[in-house]
Amino acid sequence: MKPPKLRLKLTFDSGLTVGPGKADLLQGIAAEGSISAAGRRMKMSYKRAWMLVEEMNAVFEAPLVESSRGGASGGGARLTATGEAVLAHYRRLEAITLEQGASEIAGITQLLKPQAD
């Protein structure tokens, strides 16, 4: 049996939620240098990716993503220092939760019905 996947979702008083989708989008922007490419990588529309970036940028003290328009020089996007920090904190929190919760996850897993092969 494969270990279960953890999907950590944080909900803040501002109404913002940060979960695996937004974290993956930020990671994709960091890797691809483009909001549209990060969205495509996740099978997400450009409009949806932009909306999520704008939502995150609006609620943090500093934007998480900076972008420049396309054109002859190509444009693109990158994570700011705040964006890198938010992503790093989220990924560390995922790792801590998996590590510290391993025995509880195993306990829940043991209570599941056996799966037919």
Backbone hydrogen bonds, N-H to C=O, Kabsch-Sander energy under -0.5 kcal/mol:
donor,donor_aa,acceptor,acceptor_aa,energy
8,L,6,L,-0.5
10,L,18,V,-3.0
12,F,16,L,-2.9
15,G,12,F,-2.3
18,V,10,L,-2.5
23,A,19,G,-2.3
24,D,20,P,-2.7
25,L,21,G,-2.2
26,L,22,K,-2.6
27,Q,23,A,-2.5
28,G,24,D,-2.5
29,I,25,L,-2.4
30,A,26,L,-2.3
31,A,27,Q,-2.1
32,E,28,G,-3.2
33,G,29,I,-2.6
38,A,34,S,-1.8
39,G,35,I,-2.5
40,R,36,S,-2.7
41,R,37,A,-2.3
42,M,38,A,-1.0
42,M,39,G,-0.6
43,K,40,R,-1.9
44,M,39,G,-3.1
49,A,45,S,-2.4
50,W,46,Y,-2.7
51,M,47,K,-2.4
52,L,48,R,-2.3
53,V,49,A,-2.2
54,E,50,W,-2.9
55,E,51,M,-2.3
56,M,52,L,-2.3
57,N,53,V,-3.0
58,A,54,E,-1.8
59,V,55,E,-0.8
59,V,56,M,-0.8
60,F,56,M,-1.2
66,E,78,R,-2.7
68,S,76,G,-2.9
74,G,71,G,-1.1
76,G,68,S,-2.2
77,A,33,G,-2.1
78,R,66,E,-2.5
80,T,64,L,-2.4
84,E,80,T,-2.7
85,A,81,A,-2.1
86,V,82,T,-2.7
87,L,83,G,-2.4
88,A,84,E,-2.4
89,H,85,A,-2.9
90,Y,86,V,-2.4
91,R,87,L,-2.6
92,R,88,A,-2.4
93,L,89,H,-2.4
94,E,90,Y,-2.2
95,A,91,R,-2.2
96,I,92,R,-2.8
97,T,93,L,-2.5
98,L,94,E,-2.4
99,E,95,A,-2.6
100,Q,96,I,-3.4
101,G,97,T,-1.9
102,A,99,E,-1.0
105,I,101,G,-2.9
106,A,102,A,-2.6
107,G,103,S,-2.2
108,I,104,E,-2.3
109,T,105,I,-2.6
110,Q,106,A,-2.3
111,L,107,G,-0.7
111,L,108,I,-0.9
112,L,109,T,-1.5
